């Protein structure tokens, strides 16, 4: 027989909305693994300043939806004044995918601003690097809409695993040492900046958050990948993700070491490098 206290707990759970339960999980169960790391990245890389207006860009996947909820939680702390809007660009989703995004935004109490574009139709017949072109076009539309809404920053949902995979992909397939930066200035939209507040958050923790709250998000709603049996860039990333996971079984520090490798670059041990003006320098320039 249930005690009064147990009955009250069950009653409280049933009386809470989906959004309230998700928010409680961020404050309690996932505070250390997700919210603390979200705040740490913002602080370490100075992503937010008083007076900022940030457009949190929501694609419909697990990462960007979590990012939206984290910004809502941060706003509740109200340690300094900033504004946030939640931006969803529909690049040509089918009806089911569009509905799923709308339902998730409603259930999670995210007041999303949805606008449309025809990006999927523009790139679906492009044979060379359609995913790269699509990503560039999507970002351009997001910058433009965010700026029109008075924002000075857009926030994207790239996480720690995206960062280290990008580092390894650059070395293996691009013959270069580079990373996905935590923030950067837009080259085409004056005064606009891109930030990545999930920079320290592990994908496994995002998946745990999703599953714990029994949430269903879009995987990939791109018309091109729906119609194509093979996406080269996606296949490369999956290969690198699997490789890193295998290496981590032998060396649990491998992921952190990959990340730190681009924090500890010693230019005196580099054969050649390019500076911020894209000017190439060689170690022979001042060898003598």
Secondary structure, 3 states (H helix, E strand, C coil): CCCHHHHHHHHHHHHCCHHHHHHHHHHCCCHHHHHHHHHHHHHHCCCCCCCCEEEEEECCCHHHHHHHHHHHHHHHHCCCCCEEEEEEEECCCCHHHHHHHHHHHHHCCCCEEEEECCHHHHHCCCCCCHHHHHHHHHHHHHHHHHHHCCCCEEECCCCHHHHHHHHHHHHHHHCCCCCCCCEEECCCCCCCEEECCCCCCCHHHHHHHHHHCCCCCCCCCCHHHHHCCCCHHHHHHHHHHHHHHHHHHHCCCHHHHHHHHCCCCCHHHCCEEECCCCCEEEHHHHCC
